[in-house]
Amino acid sequence: MSVLARLLDVVPGDAGTFVGAESGPAEKRAYGGHLAAQAMAAACHTVDDDKTPTSLHVQFLRGGDAGAPVVYDVDRVYDGRTAASRRVLARQDGRLLTVATVSFSAAANGPEHAVSATMAPDPEQLPATGPIGPAPSLPLDEIDIRYEDDRSTGEFVRRLWWRVTSELDGQAWLGQCAAVYVTDIYGIDPVLQVHGHTMTDRSHRTATTDSSIWFHRPIRATEWNLLESRSPAAARGRGLVTLNLYDAQKVLTATLVQEGLAIVRD
């Protein structure tokens, strides 16, 4: 099993709970994308294979320790013929870290359409930059990340290409968990970039507070995926980022919204 596959999935624990492996150095802040991905994995383990995730909503309440495992308690809120709902509480040493809700649905016939990405560069022509700053919780030898920041229209737009370079053997929903994991990398940074700052200059205290993602189509994590992000609003020490996730053919596969803290350091 690859390092990334181990980080994304969870194993059964006591009293019907699930346990997720630690993600990084001890006493460092746990990576939010890791907590969100494991919460969704825990929910997926309790749902029939004919239903796949359609949405994930996460509230980040407390920071966790990246060097310690996390226990996920799954509440089976609803099980219907074509849909299901789960509520997942993540705890570490009894402290509540995150609250997540995951919706599932069986496939059905209906109208289909999707917007396509425009002006996106060829990822093979971009340097393998990695994330914009240090990312000790990520196995970067198993994730190829390349990004380009664009201000040509006067609006800040980040286009981040990513793909998993290791095998993700197992359930199909692991690809969706990988997308949840990767798309939180410096997710609030566009809020600061609008004002000429970045998360790496340490000018602001930042942390994701809420994250939502709606899955429209299958996500093939081992192929190129394009994450395009913008920040439409910020006020009162909080900022909003809207993100579109496209596949290798630049067709929309998921829509994301994140809110986070952006507070000037004293």
C-alpha positions as CSV (number, residue, x, y, z in Angstrom):
1,M,0.0,0.0,0.0
2,S,1.3,3.5,-0.9
3,V,1.8,6.1,1.8
4,L,-1.0,8.2,0.4
5,A,-3.5,5.3,0.3
6,R,-2.7,4.6,4.0
7,L,-3.2,8.3,4.9
8,L,-6.6,8.5,3.0
9,D,-8.2,5.4,4.4
10,V,-9.3,4.4,7.9
11,V,-9.5,1.1,9.8
12,P,-12.2,-0.2,12.2
13,G,-11.7,0.8,15.8
14,D,-13.6,0.1,19.0
15,A,-17.4,0.4,19.4
16,G,-18.0,0.9,15.7
17,T,-15.6,3.8,15.2
18,F,-12.8,4.1,12.7
19,V,-9.2,5.2,13.2
20,G,-7.2,7.3,10.8
21,A,-3.4,7.2,10.7
22,E,-1.3,10.1,11.8
23,S,-0.3,12.5,8.9
24,G,2.9,14.2,9.9
25,P,5.4,15.3,12.5
26,A,4.3,15.2,16.2
27,E,3.2,18.4,17.8
28,K,2.6,20.0,14.4
29,R,-0.9,21.2,13.4
30,A,-2.9,18.5,11.7
31,Y,-3.6,19.1,8.0
32,G,-7.3,19.9,7.5
33,G,-7.5,18.2,4.1
34,H,-6.3,15.0,5.8
35,L,-9.0,15.2,8.5
36,A,-11.7,15.9,5.9
37,A,-10.6,13.0,3.6
38,Q,-10.5,10.5,6.5
39,A,-13.9,11.6,7.7
40,M,-15.3,10.9,4.2
41,A,-13.5,7.5,4.1
42,A,-15.1,6.6,7.4
43,A,-18.5,7.4,6.1
44,C,-17.9,5.5,2.9
45,H,-17.1,2.4,4.8
46,T,-20.7,2.3,6.2
47,V,-22.6,2.7,2.9
48,D,-23.5,0.2,0.2
49,D,-21.3,0.2,-2.9
50,D,-24.1,1.2,-5.2
51,K,-24.1,4.7,-3.5
52,T,-21.3,7.2,-4.0
53,P,-20.6,10.5,-2.3
54,T,-22.4,13.5,-3.7
55,S,-21.4,16.1,-1.1
56,L,-19.1,16.7,1.9
57,H,-19.4,19.5,4.4
58,V,-16.9,20.0,7.1
59,Q,-16.6,22.3,10.1
60,F,-13.1,22.7,11.5
61,L,-13.5,23.3,15.3
62,R,-10.1,22.7,16.8
63,G,-6.6,22.1,15.5
64,G,-5.2,18.6,16.0
65,D,-1.8,17.0,16.4
66,A,-0.5,15.7,13.1
67,G,1.6,13.1,14.8
68,A,-1.3,11.3,16.5
69,P,-4.1,9.1,15.1
70,V,-7.7,10.4,14.9
71,V,-10.9,8.5,15.9
72,Y,-14.0,8.9,13.7
73,D,-17.4,8.2,15.0
74,V,-20.0,7.7,12.2
75,D,-23.7,8.4,12.8
76,R,-25.9,6.6,10.3
77,V,-28.3,9.5,9.9
78,Y,-30.4,8.0,7.0
79,D,-30.4,5.0,4.7
80,G,-32.9,5.0,1.9
81,R,-33.3,3.0,-1.3
82,T,-31.3,5.5,-3.5
83,A,-29.7,7.9,-0.9
84,A,-27.9,7.9,2.4
85,S,-26.5,10.4,4.9
86,R,-23.8,10.2,7.5
87,R,-22.5,12.5,10.2
88,V,-18.9,12.0,11.3
89,L,-17.3,13.3,14.4
90,A,-13.5,13.4,14.5
91,R,-11.8,13.2,17.9
92,Q,-8.3,13.1,19.2
93,D,-7.7,12.2,22.9
94,G,-11.4,13.0,23.4
95,R,-11.2,16.5,21.9
96,L,-13.7,17.2,19.1
97,L,-11.7,18.4,16.0
98,T,-14.2,18.4,13.1
99,V,-17.9,17.7,12.3
100,A,-18.6,16.4,8.8
101,T,-21.7,15.5,6.9
102,V,-21.6,13.3,3.9
103,S,-24.4,12.6,1.4
104,F,-24.6,9.6,-0.9
105,S,-26.7,8.7,-3.9
106,A,-27.2,5.9,-6.4
107,A,-26.7,6.9,-10.0
108,A,-29.9,7.9,-11.9
109,N,-30.9,9.1,-15.4
110,G,-31.2,12.8,-15.8
111,P,-29.9,15.9,-17.7
112,E,-26.2,16.2,-18.0
113,H,-24.0,19.2,-18.7
114,A,-20.8,20.7,-17.3
115,V,-18.8,23.9,-17.9
116,S,-15.3,23.5,-19.2
117,A,-12.1,25.3,-18.0
118,T,-10.8,28.0,-20.3
119,M,-7.3,29.5,-20.6
120,A,-5.8,26.6,-18.7
121,P,-2.1,25.9,-19.5
122,D,-0.9,22.4,-20.4
123,P,0.4,20.9,-17.1
124,E,3.2,19.2,-18.9
125,Q,4.6,22.6,-19.9
126,L,4.6,23.8,-16.3
127,P,7.4,23.2,-13.8
128,A,6.8,20.7,-11.0
129,T,6.5,23.4,-8.4
130,G,4.8,21.4,-5.6
131,P,2.6,23.4,-3.2
132,I,3.3,27.1,-2.6
133,G,5.1,26.4,0.7
134,P,6.1,23.6,3.1
135,A,3.7,20.7,3.3
136,P,5.2,18.2,5.8
137,S,1.9,16.2,6.1
138,L,1.8,15.4,2.3
139,P,3.8,12.6,0.6
140,L,4.9,14.9,-2.2
141,D,6.8,12.1,-3.9
142,E,3.4,10.6,-4.6
143,I,1.5,13.8,-5.7
144,D,2.6,15.8,-8.7
145,I,1.6,19.5,-8.1
146,R,2.0,22.3,-10.6
147,Y,0.4,25.7,-10.4
148,E,0.2,29.1,-12.1
149,D,-1.1,32.3,-10.7
150,D,-2.9,34.6,-13.1
151,R,-3.6,38.4,-12.6
152,S,-4.0,39.2,-16.3
153,T,-7.7,40.2,-16.0
154,G,-7.2,42.2,-12.8
155,E,-8.7,39.3,-10.8
156,F,-6.4,36.8,-8.9
157,V,-6.9,33.3,-10.2
158,R,-4.9,30.3,-9.2
159,R,-4.8,27.3,-11.5
160,L,-3.3,24.2,-9.8
161,W,-2.8,21.0,-11.6
162,W,-2.4,17.8,-9.6
163,R,-2.3,14.0,-10.0
164,V,-1.5,11.1,-7.8
165,T,1.6,9.2,-9.0
166,S,1.2,6.1,-6.8
167,E,-1.4,3.4,-7.0
168,L,-4.7,3.9,-5.1
169,D,-5.9,0.3,-5.0
170,G,-9.2,-0.3,-3.3
171,Q,-12.6,1.4,-3.4
172,A,-13.4,3.8,-6.2
173,W,-14.2,6.5,-3.6
174,L,-10.5,6.7,-2.7
175,G,-10.2,9.0,-5.8
176,Q,-12.7,11.4,-4.3
177,C,-10.9,11.2,-0.9
178,A,-7.7,12.1,-2.7
179,A,-9.4,15.1,-4.2
180,V,-10.6,16.2,-0.8
181,Y,-7.1,15.8,0.6
182,V,-5.2,17.7,-2.2
183,T,-7.7,20.6,-2.7
184,D,-7.2,21.9,0.8
185,I,-3.5,22.7,0.2
186,Y,-3.1,26.4,1.1
187,G,-6.8,26.8,0.2
188,I,-7.2,30.2,1.9
189,D,-4.2,31.7,0.1
190,P,-6.2,33.4,-2.7
191,V,-7.9,35.5,0.0
192,L,-4.5,37.0,0.9
193,Q,-3.2,37.1,-2.7
194,V,-6.0,39.6,-3.7
195,H,-4.3,42.0,-1.2
196,G,-0.7,41.2,-2.2
197,H,0.0,38.8,0.7
198,T,0.4,35.1,0.9
199,M,0.2,32.4,3.6
200,T,3.9,31.9,3.4
201,D,4.8,35.4,4.4
202,R,3.2,34.9,7.8
203,S,1.5,38.3,7.7
204,H,-1.9,36.8,8.7
205,R,-3.2,34.1,10.9
206,T,-5.0,31.7,8.7
207,A,-7.0,28.5,9.1
208,T,-9.9,26.8,7.3
209,T,-13.1,27.0,9.2
210,D,-15.7,25.5,6.8
211,S,-15.3,23.5,3.6
212,S,-17.9,22.1,1.2
213,I,-17.5,20.1,-1.9
214,W,-20.1,18.8,-4.3
215,F,-19.1,15.8,-6.6
216,H,-20.6,15.9,-10.1
217,R,-18.6,13.2,-11.9
218,P,-16.0,10.5,-11.1
219,I,-12.6,11.8,-10.2
220,R,-9.6,10.0,-11.6
221,A,-6.9,10.9,-9.2
222,T,-4.0,9.3,-11.1
223,E,-4.8,11.5,-14.2
224,W,-4.3,15.3,-14.3
225,N,-6.9,17.3,-12.4
226,L,-7.2,21.1,-12.5
227,L,-8.2,23.1,-9.5
228,E,-9.1,26.7,-10.3
229,S,-9.7,29.1,-7.3
230,R,-10.8,32.6,-6.7
231,S,-11.7,34.7,-3.7
232,P,-15.0,36.7,-4.2
233,A,-15.2,38.2,-0.7
234,A,-13.4,38.8,2.6
235,A,-14.5,40.8,5.7
236,R,-14.4,40.6,9.5
237,G,-11.2,38.5,9.6
238,R,-12.7,35.8,7.3
239,G,-12.4,35.1,3.6
240,L,-14.3,33.0,1.1
241,V,-12.7,31.0,-1.8
242,T,-14.7,29.4,-4.6
243,L,-13.0,26.5,-6.5
244,N,-13.8,24.4,-9.6
245,L,-12.2,21.0,-10.1
246,Y,-11.8,19.8,-13.7
247,D,-10.6,16.6,-15.1
248,A,-7.9,16.0,-17.7
249,Q,-10.3,17.0,-20.5
250,K,-11.1,20.3,-18.5
251,V,-14.6,19.2,-17.8
252,L,-16.1,20.2,-14.4
253,T,-16.1,17.2,-11.9
254,A,-16.6,19.0,-8.5
255,T,-17.5,22.4,-7.1
256,L,-15.9,23.6,-3.8
257,V,-16.4,26.5,-1.4
258,Q,-14.1,27.2,1.6
259,E,-14.2,29.8,4.3
260,G,-11.3,30.6,6.5
261,L,-9.7,32.9,9.0
262,A,-7.5,35.7,7.6
263,I,-6.5,37.9,10.5
264,V,-3.6,40.4,10.5
265,R,-0.9,39.4,13.0
266,D,-0.1,41.9,15.7
